[in-house]
């Protein structure tokens, strides 16, 4: 047994997902999303770590590591688990990260995959993309979907991975699993060869480059069901990422092909569970007529609106999934806020559901919106009206009718709400609240009467040109009565 196998046993027993090894440091476990050093494990110098790693590294990967300073392979501990290994060099020397792959594939029921995801497994052709950041569980979700197909259909499945992670047993389907650099040179070469191997379903571990994406879309258009992965955060950005891989002169053609071949996108993010473990928040996009039209016309911003209206089809936004996890008590509200892409929208949903969150914990502050001030009522000239006194409970609050401060009066007084003027304290008056006294209006100051507009003079024939020419400026005429002509015509 290799020396590192003891660490793998501790890793499985602790429920850790990753083992990190760095020259000059103790090994670390990642458990429930947190990276912590392993108690009782010594620090490993660069040469010691190299010997530990070479003990389990295949010869081909050892040569690749010495030439390129990094390599990927899978390591299997019989009866325990499989581990995806990545060896690399940094400033301290060699290092490695091992991801635990359960020996038994988790089922769709164990992962609580929604019905919309399982419906995608029943398609006969099309492209289904599972996306998310690194370490978000894309491989686990794809393995559960392939396992569901393996139990319910009788088809031929070809997987192309780098390296092979989950090992699928032959159940109802015939499964061929190929590993890049071991069974084929590249994803694109294996994907082209798959078209001549009579597949019904093809799984592409990573759609890394333009050629792989193009072949995957073509394979989906030729009547095959293709599953692939990308490193994007949301369903809408997945569509943009696929299209932006192509040159500008080909993007219109790819939009048309993608609108007809893309069937669904599952974008997932892992969140820390309470008290330990991790849960996946899923954003699900099902391509219907509206979504396909948005893709074809280049209006990917309209996909979010189509998802909000497609709840009956199983579509769900990431924030809605995060809200469900918080309401169910599975995830802390602060953890959901950290994982959200559109944080403002999630805060709005939290407020609508009475969920509080400490923004100061994330280095942010929530500033309350300024209160709207009511416009002041019109004031008569010379007199300022005060607002009517407020009445609450059995106490009566009175405010003086003049802005001048009244001197404090000794003796019993009536309590009321605080104001800028000195308050009058005393016993409160019980019983029905009387009407507030009305302030009599003072006579307003006389206003000047506006003068009536002077009617315009009727149009008269133009003055002779000789008069204008003699003075240089038109002669200013006195005002005449516009009704003079009617007075002259009136019989006398």
QUITA-V119206 format. One line per field, one symbol per residue. ss: DSSP state (h for helix, s for strand, l for the rest). phi: phi as a letter, one per 20 degrees, with the letter a starting at -180 (. if undefined). Layout:
ss->???
phi->???
This chain:
ss->lllhhhhhhhhhhhlllssssslllllssssllssssllllllllhhhhhhhhhllllhhhhhhhhhhlsssssssslllssssssssssllssssssssslllllllllllllhhhhhhlllllssssssllllllhhhhhhhhhhhhhhhlllssssssllllllllllllssssssslllsllhhhhhhhhllllllsssslllllhhhhhhhhhhhhlllssssssllllhhhhhhhhhhlllhhhhhhhhhhhhhhssssssssssssllllsssssssssllhhhhhhhhlllhhhhhhhhhhlhhhllslhhhhhhhhhhlllslhhhhhhhlllhhhhhhhhhhllllllhhhhllllllllllllllllllllllllllllssllssllllllllllllllllllllllllllllllllllllllllllllllllllllllllllllllllllllhhhhhhhllllllllllllhhhhhhlll
phi->.ffffffffffffemfecddccfncffcddclnddcfefneffdfffffffffffdefffffffffedmaacadcddgmdadcedcdbdcfepfbbcddfdgfdffefffelfffffffffefebpdcddcqffnenfffffffffffffedcccddddccbefdeeeefdedecddddfmddbebfffffffffddledccddgbeecffffffffffffeodeddbcbdcecfffffffffffefffdffffgffffeefdacddccecfedebnbceddddddfdffffffffemdffeffffffedffenfbefffffffffffmecfffffffefeeffffffffffdmdebefffdmccdefffffefffffdffncdeefffeccmdeddccfedfffeffdfofbdeaffbfffederfeeeoffffffeeffeffffeffffffefffffdgffgffffffencfffeffcffeffffffffe
